[in-house]
């Protein structure tokens, strides 16, 4: 407490001005330090942001290339799907015609054996109009 009383008693105005100047210099130094600290943190954050921006741009480019690749694969798969549907239809058509041919073959064989029109119709499931020419040309 002696120090403060001596400081204020000797030359009050001069000592008060020294105290104000001292606090002003301390304030200016603190402000300069805080600006420098803020500036350095901003620079560091700016570098990190630049790195993140480049990474995001690379990811966007990669996503676009993947999108193009997937759209090409989708087109190829659609072509394969179309081809498989056509093959399925062709197989069904061939199976139907094969079944029809085997019925015709059975009807011809039965006509050669001398079976009647009604017997051939019952066993093959063919109509009488389909069986009549077979009996006419292949029957006994």
N, C-alpha and C positions, 0 to 999 in steps of 0.2 A: 504494500500500500504506500510505502514511502516513495517508491519510484514514481507512482502516479501523482502523488502530491507534489513532489519536486518538479515533475514534468509540467504540471499545470501552474505552479507558483512562479517559476523563473521568468519565463516570457510566454505568456499564455497564447498570444496570437501567433507567434512564430512556431511554437510547439504544436499548436492546433493545425497550422498549415502543413507542418511536416507529417503529422498523423494523417491528414487528408490525402496528401501526396502519396504517402506510403500505401494507404488503402487503394488509391487510384491505380498505382503501379501494380499492386497485387491483383486487382480486378482485371486490368488490361492483360497481364500475364495469364490469368486464369481463362479469360476469354480467348486469347490467342491459342492456348493449349487446347481448349475445347474445340475451336475451329480446326486446328491441325488434326486432332483425334477424329473428329467428324469427317474431315476430308479423307484421311487415310482409310477409315471404315467404308466410306462411299466408294473409294477406288477399289477396295477389295471386293465389295459387293457388286460393283460394275463388272469386274473380271468374272466373277461367278455367274452373273446374268448372261454375259457374252457366251460363256461356255454352255450354259443351259439353252440359250437360243440356238447355238449351233447343233446341239444334241437334238433339240426339237425339230429343227429343219431336216436333219438326217433321218429322224424317225418318220417325218411326213413323207420324205422321198421314198423311204423303204415301204411305207404303207401304200403309196401309189404304185410302186412296182409290184407289190404283192396283189394289189387290186387288179392290175392288168393281167398278171399271171392267172389269178383266179377266174377272171372273166374269160380268158382263153380256154382254161380247163373246163369251164362251164359250157362253152360252145362245143368243145370236143365231146363232153359227156352227153350233151343234147343230140349230137350227131350219132353217137353210139346208141342212145336210147331209140332214136328214130330207126336205125338199122335193126336193132333187136326187135322192135315192134313189127317191122316189115318181115323179118325172119319168122317171127311167131305166126304172123298171118299166113306166110307161105307154107310153114309146117302144118298149120291147121288145114289149109287148102289141100296139101298133098295127102294128109291123113284122111280127109274126107274123100278125096278121089281114090285113094288106095282102098278104103273101105268099100267104096262103090264098085271098084274093079274086082275086089274079092267076091262081092255079092254077085256080080255078073259072071265071074269065073265059076262060082258055085252053081249059079243058075244054068250055065252051059253044061257043066258036068252032070247036073241032075236031069237036064233035058236029054243028054246022051244016054243016061241010064233009063230013060223012058218014064220018068215021073210026070205026074199030071200038073196042070197049071195051078191048081189050088195048093198042092203040096209045095211046089217051088215058092209060091207067094208066101205061104206060112213060114217056111224055113228061112228065106232070105229077107223077108220084109219088103220086097219090091212089089210094085203095083202090077195088076194084071196086064195093063197096057205095055209095060216094059218087058214082061215075060213072054207075051205072045210072039214077038218077032224072034226071040231066042228059040222058042220051041219050033217055030216055023223053019228056021235055018239049021238048028242043031238037034232037033228032036228026032226020035226014031219013028 
